[in-house]
Amino acid sequence: QVQLVESGGGLVQAGGSLRLSCAASGRTFSTYVMAWFRQAPGKEREFVAGINWSGASTLYADSVKGRFTISRHNANNTVDLRMNSLTPEDTAVYYCAYDTLVVVLSTSTSYRTWGQGTQVTVSS
């Protein structure tokens, strides 16, 4: 079993920046994929960004391209999401997801392990 713990959420003003982190613990493997999804009230959970642990592949939702950056930190066994130019539309609970074999990086059903979520609120 792998456990994921997200951190870094909070309240920021529009145009501001925030960094989210996802730390993986337990039985991790040399090859796996981690991703960020978000879900706002009344909306479906949507893909934000993903990365495989080798760093060879990254993917971003169109809505965050150029604003968000996903990165890996192997020494700390973490994946970060740097969010810039935040808008109120970015307000959501952000979830970290993990799986050892992912065919479609942006599909939530590709992941079997999820973190508890961290709230991001952007005020205008």
C-alpha positions in Angstrom: 0.0 0.0 0.0 1.1 3.5 -0.8 -0.1 6.5 1.2 -0.3 10.0 -0.1 -0.3 13.2 1.9 -1.0 16.5 0.3 0.0 19.9 1.8 0.3 23.5 0.8 -3.3 24.4 0.3 -4.8 27.7 1.6 -6.3 31.0 0.7 -4.6 33.3 -1.8 -5.7 36.4 -3.7 -6.3 36.3 -7.5 -3.0 36.6 -9.3 -1.1 35.0 -6.5 0.8 31.8 -6.3 0.7 28.6 -4.3 2.7 25.4 -4.1 1.2 22.1 -3.4 3.1 19.0 -2.4 2.3 15.3 -2.4 4.4 13.0 -0.4 4.3 9.3 -1.0 5.1 6.7 1.6 4.8 3.0 2.1 5.6 0.5 -0.6 6.6 2.6 -3.6 8.0 1.3 -6.8 10.7 2.6 -9.2 8.2 3.3 -11.9 4.8 5.0 -11.3 2.7 8.0 -12.2 1.5 10.7 -10.0 -1.1 13.4 -10.9 -3.1 16.2 -9.5 -6.8 16.4 -9.9 -9.2 19.0 -8.5 -12.9 19.1 -7.7 -15.0 22.1 -7.0 -18.5 21.9 -5.5 -21.0 20.8 -8.0 -18.4 19.9 -10.5 -16.8 16.7 -11.6 -13.2 15.9 -10.6 -10.9 17.1 -13.3 -7.4 16.5 -14.3 -4.8 19.2 -13.6 -1.4 17.8 -14.2 0.5 14.6 -14.2 4.1 13.3 -14.2 5.7 9.9 -14.3 8.4 9.4 -11.6 11.2 9.3 -14.1 10.2 12.8 -15.3 10.0 11.6 -18.9 6.4 12.5 -19.3 4.3 15.4 -18.1 0.8 16.5 -19.0 -1.2 19.6 -18.2 -4.8 20.5 -18.6 -5.4 23.2 -21.1 -6.8 25.4 -18.4 -3.6 25.5 -16.4 -0.9 25.3 -19.2 1.6 28.1 -18.7 0.4 28.8 -15.2 1.0 25.5 -13.3 4.2 23.4 -13.2 4.4 19.9 -11.9 7.8 18.5 -10.8 9.2 15.6 -9.0 11.6 15.4 -6.1 12.9 11.9 -5.8 15.0 12.6 -2.7 11.9 13.5 -0.7 9.6 11.1 -2.6 7.3 14.0 -3.4 5.6 15.6 -6.3 4.9 19.4 -6.3 2.5 21.5 -8.1 3.5 25.2 -8.5 0.5 27.3 -9.3 0.8 30.8 -10.6 -1.6 33.5 -11.8 -4.4 31.9 -9.8 -8.0 32.8 -10.4 -11.2 32.1 -8.5 -11.9 29.4 -11.0 -9.0 27.5 -9.6 -10.8 27.2 -6.3 -11.2 23.5 -5.5 -10.1 20.6 -3.4 -6.9 19.4 -5.0 -6.1 15.7 -4.8 -3.0 13.8 -5.4 -3.2 10.5 -7.2 -0.8 7.6 -7.7 -0.6 4.3 -9.6 2.1 2.0 -10.9 0.6 1.6 -14.3 -1.3 4.4 -16.0 -2.3 4.2 -19.7 -4.1 7.6 -19.9 -2.5 10.1 -17.6 -5.4 12.5 -17.4 -8.1 9.9 -16.6 -9.1 9.7 -12.9 -10.0 6.0 -13.3 -6.4 5.3 -14.1 -5.5 5.8 -10.5 -6.2 3.6 -7.5 -4.5 5.5 -4.7 -5.6 9.0 -3.7 -4.7 11.5 -1.0 -7.1 13.2 1.3 -7.2 16.4 -0.6 -6.1 19.9 0.2 -8.3 23.0 -0.1 -7.3 25.8 -2.4 -9.3 29.0 -2.3 -8.6 31.9 -4.5 -10.3 35.2 -3.7 -10.9 38.0 -6.2 
